[in-house]
């Protein structure tokens, strides 16, 4: 793993979503998918290294958590609330297919670095990763996904509504790790 590789943990209960996310992440450079968790409880156990996740050589700590809002047991906001007092936290993207159900201001207040719609293709995944602070290169996209005239994500300001796409990303405060 190169020093610039981002270790990503995905928290999502949908097997279909996990398949799509894994596919989309293939087009993001320097990303290493280190695992999946299916619910909020498993997410907390993995991040805290407890129970079956105690061996950090097998279950390394992520640099980035892609956290689904709607999961069984506890939702993404509840996970964020329980992580609020942790001294070490990964960057966190809270996303949903039903973004209108998410209290985005609360999510950012609880520590989400980014709140957005789940991506529906590789280009949107690159956009999300860029917004989350991982500068992905659009040149890694398959040619069919890249628009004429260059990258739609290069040199765009990180403000809500500036993307011109459907991700609806809202950027939270940046935390130093």
C-alpha positions in Angstrom: 0.0 0.0 0.0 1.5 3.4 -1.0 1.6 6.2 1.6 -1.2 8.0 -0.3 -3.6 5.0 -0.3 -6.9 5.7 1.3 -8.3 2.8 3.3 -12.1 2.7 2.9 -14.7 0.9 5.1 -18.2 0.7 3.7 -21.2 0.5 6.1 -24.3 -0.6 4.1 -26.9 -3.3 4.7 -27.8 -3.7 1.0 -25.8 -6.3 -0.9 -26.8 -4.6 -4.2 -25.5 -1.3 -3.0 -22.2 -2.9 -1.8 -21.8 -4.5 -5.2 -22.3 -1.1 -6.9 -20.0 0.8 -4.5 -17.3 -1.7 -5.0 -17.6 -1.4 -8.8 -17.5 2.4 -8.6 -14.5 2.5 -6.3 -12.5 0.6 -8.9 -12.2 3.8 -10.9 -10.9 5.9 -7.9 -7.1 5.9 -7.8 -5.2 4.9 -4.6 -8.3 3.5 -2.8 -8.1 0.2 -0.9 -11.5 -1.2 0.1 -10.7 -2.8 3.5 -14.1 -4.1 4.4 -17.8 -4.0 4.7 -20.1 -3.8 7.7 -23.8 -4.3 7.6 -25.3 -2.2 10.4 -24.5 0.4 13.0 -23.5 -1.9 15.7 -21.0 -3.7 13.5 -19.7 -0.3 12.3 -18.9 0.8 15.8 -17.3 -2.6 16.7 -15.1 -2.4 13.6 -14.0 1.2 14.3 -13.4 0.5 17.9 -11.5 -2.7 17.3 -13.6 -4.8 19.7 -15.0 -8.3 19.5 -14.1 -10.2 16.3 -12.5 -6.9 15.0 -9.8 -6.8 17.6 -7.0 -7.9 15.3 -5.9 -4.6 13.6 -3.6 -6.6 11.2 -6.7 -8.3 9.8 -9.1 -5.3 10.4 -7.1 -2.1 9.9 -8.5 1.2 10.9 -10.0 3.1 7.9 -9.1 6.5 6.6 -12.6 7.0 5.3 -16.0 5.6 6.3 -18.7 5.5 3.7 -21.7 5.4 6.0 -25.3 4.6 4.8 -28.0 6.6 6.5 -30.6 3.8 6.6 -29.4 0.6 8.2 -31.0 -1.9 10.6 -30.6 -1.4 14.3 -29.2 2.1 14.3 -29.1 4.6 11.5 -26.1 6.6 10.3 -27.0 9.6 12.5 -27.0 7.4 15.5 -23.6 6.0 14.6 -22.3 9.5 14.2 -23.7 10.5 17.6 -21.9 7.5 19.3 -18.6 8.4 17.5 -18.8 12.0 18.5 -16.5 11.7 21.5 -14.0 9.3 19.9 -10.4 10.8 19.9 -9.5 9.2 16.6 -12.1 9.1 13.8 -11.9 8.5 10.1 -13.3 11.0 7.6 -16.9 10.2 7.3 -19.3 10.4 4.3 -22.9 10.0 5.3 -25.0 9.2 2.3 -28.4 8.0 1.3 -30.7 7.2 -1.6 -33.3 9.3 0.2 -31.3 12.4 1.1 -34.4 14.3 1.9 -34.8 12.1 5.0 -31.5 13.1 6.4 -31.1 16.1 8.8 -27.9 17.3 7.0 -27.2 20.1 9.5 -27.3 17.6 12.4 -25.2 15.1 10.5 -22.4 17.7 9.9 -22.8 18.8 13.6 -22.2 15.2 14.7 -19.0 15.0 12.6 -19.9 13.9 9.0 -17.4 15.5 6.7 -19.7 15.1 3.8 -23.5 14.4 3.5 -24.7 13.5 0.0 -26.8 11.3 -2.2 -25.3 7.9 -3.0 -23.5 7.8 -6.3 -25.2 6.1 -9.2 -22.1 5.9 -11.4 -18.3 6.1 -11.4 -18.2 9.8 -12.1 -20.4 10.6 -9.2 -18.2 8.4 -7.0 -15.2 10.4 -8.1 -17.0 13.5 -7.2 -18.0 12.2 -3.8 -14.4 11.1 -3.1 -13.1 14.6 -4.1 -15.6 16.3 -1.9 -14.6 14.0 1.0 -11.0 15.2 0.6 -9.6 12.4 -1.4 -8.4 14.0 -4.6 -9.2 11.4 -7.2 -8.1 11.9 -10.8 -10.9 12.0 -13.4 -8.4 10.5 -15.9 -8.9 7.1 -14.4 -12.5 7.0 -15.6 -13.4 4.8 -18.5 -13.5 7.0 -21.7 -17.3 6.7 -22.0 -17.8 8.3 -18.6 -15.6 11.3 -19.3 -17.3 14.3 -20.9 -15.7 16.2 -23.8 -13.5 19.1 -22.8 -12.1 17.7 -19.6 -13.1 16.8 -16.1 -16.3 18.1 -14.6 -14.8 18.0 -11.1 -11.5 19.8 -11.7 -11.2 23.1 -9.9 -14.8 23.3 -8.7 -15.5 25.0 -5.4 -16.7 22.8 -2.5 -20.1 24.4 -2.0 -23.6 23.0 -2.0 -25.2 23.1 -5.4 -22.1 23.9 -7.4 -21.7 20.5 -8.9 -24.4 20.6 -11.5 -25.1 16.9 -10.8 -27.5 15.0 -8.6 -25.2 14.2 -5.7 -26.4 17.1 -3.6 -23.2 17.1 -1.6 -23.0 19.2 1.5 -19.5 19.7 3.0 -19.0 19.7 6.7 -16.1 21.0 8.8 -12.6 19.6 8.1 -11.0 17.7 10.9 -7.3 17.2 11.2 -6.3 13.6 11.9 
